Amino acid sequence: MTLKNLCKFFLLGIFCFSNCIKAFGQVDSIQIFKNQIKDFKQQPNFTENSTQYVDLLNGLAYQLRYTAKDSINILAQKALEISGAIDYKKGELEALSNFSMFHLFKGEMEKAIDFGNKAIADIHLSQYAQTEMKVHNQLGQAYFSQQNYPLTYTHFLHALAIGERKKDDFYVFRMNMNLGTMFNLLEDFDEAHGYYASAKEAAQKLQDGSMIAMISSNLAYLYIQQDKFQEAKSLLQNSITYFKKHNDELWLAFSYGTYGQLLLKTGNYQMAKSNYTKALNSHNSLNDIKGKADVYFGLAKANYKLNDIDTSEDYAYKSLDLYKSFKLNTGLEKVYRLLYEINKQQGNIGKSLEYLEMTEKLANDISKEKNRRNLTMVNAKLNLEKEKEDLKAKSALELEQQRKYVRWALIALAILFIIVLIILSINKREKLLNKQLESQAVALNENQKELTTINRNQDRLFSIIGHDLRGPIISLKELLKFYLEDPEGKVYFEKFAPQLKEELEQVQFTMDNLLHWGKAQMNGNQINPETVQVKPELDIILQLYKNELQKKSIKLITGIKEVHTAFVDWDHFNIIFRNLISNAIKFTPNNGEIKILTEQIDDSLKIYVIDNGVGMGKEAIQNIFNDNEHFSTYGTNREKGTGLGLRLVKEMVLANNGKIQVESTLDQGSIFSVELPMKKIYT
């Protein structure tokens, strides 16, 4: 492994602390996902082209992030391929997130950033809050490893904002921990304390012991840097007790090391040595290079204070080798300073001066780097504050503009009121009278048009009632009268009841169409579009016509994809396709065939209802949607119709920003296609 990669692993490890929450249960989670995948594959109708299967692959990949990183790449690749084949956007974004995580844990930060940015560039990412937070968190870690602190800060804040908006206390805790740790390492302790306090509040809301213990250890580290030793000691003792109980070696090593640092600063060198030794024992089972380097240095410092110079020197060189492996200047500077003291005490003046020179050079470099870093962070904070202020200013400007419009509207109303008073006061003038007469003429003309439309609709309504509704009701009345008054009436009733039942069902269907048509003619008729899952809804409609299909032995072929949706009024959707499917059955002969198919075209969904029935000529096609024509024909088994259904279908399709087309050939069948938007159309 190169020195560059070792450095990246060190920086990544800083944030792994906040991401390893309840890591001791991870093996169980991995096995659960493996068992679920195994059970899913054993199902009789198993197919890989399933959203559920993709979710299981992505879930297992995420759980393997600490144990089998190479498997993440394989699982994410498979999930990405299947998601592309079935157009499953959530699966694609989760797979990209897992690719980013895979390269992040391998230390390949550029690739991790590339995959993270691909996910962010997708406009659908905002629909999946968990995935969006995970991507921003991983990008923040990758940029921190590159010491790009402004972008680290930006991505962590973005993930935090989503967590707060979604009231996701786990991610609120996680991102506040990461932000606090970042500022802690950058020695901006006031800023770090604010984020740690927010993380602690989230952990207490979740009542999670491991979270509370973690935040306590981090706060203790911060308090030590601020010389608040009593507060740090209390927090560390509680954390160590918790981590020992739960065998959490990672956090136990960190807490022992932090306690050792506290004891060094307070002059209890023997106890400091003891705690650093415990930390070193925990580190033997870990791969935390930076943590082990800190422990070696702590042991060197404690032994130096106890006048065990040889042991101190040995540990100092061990820590020096590790700090050199990832070029951590702050670590090198403090080791060189200790080696200067050791060599001075041993009488090695030349060597001690050499270490002193290296110490001063590193201290100068660290100071310069810190100044540059502080400037970039201040700039990042200022930019973020400016964005917030710009948003506030924009909102304030829009609000003021709205208030201005209201003021002008009130002024206009007042002026209009005055003008009306003036006009009323001089209403005897001929010019005003002429204008009023002209206005009345226009109004009468409009009223005449409305009245003509009402009369036409009324004629159509009475025609339908008289032609299609009155007959079955009269038949029912006569049959009931015969049943009640004639001894043989029961026999005739039972004989004609099935036919009458079909006629009454047609009456009910016609009444439904009349009610919806009447509602559509009313002023102010509102539609409520929503995302409709097309396949389940069409399946329900087809179930309603199961008997009619069986009665005519019609073969039904469906090609409706599970993932297809339409942004449409749910009630309108049902009326549209009940009428189209009813018509297809009506005009398809016995032993015929009907197809229901869907096709995605850009951001629209096209739904086809195809039959091989009697078909229509050009004149009939021109008249079926004509409001001025009453077009009605009998079906292949003499089924009745009102001619209203298709006009109602057209009105509802257009009201939902859709299109309807028909292609038909006599004696060959008809193709009705309805094109609906798949998402909200902004105008």
Disulfide bonds with the S-S distance in Angstrom:
none
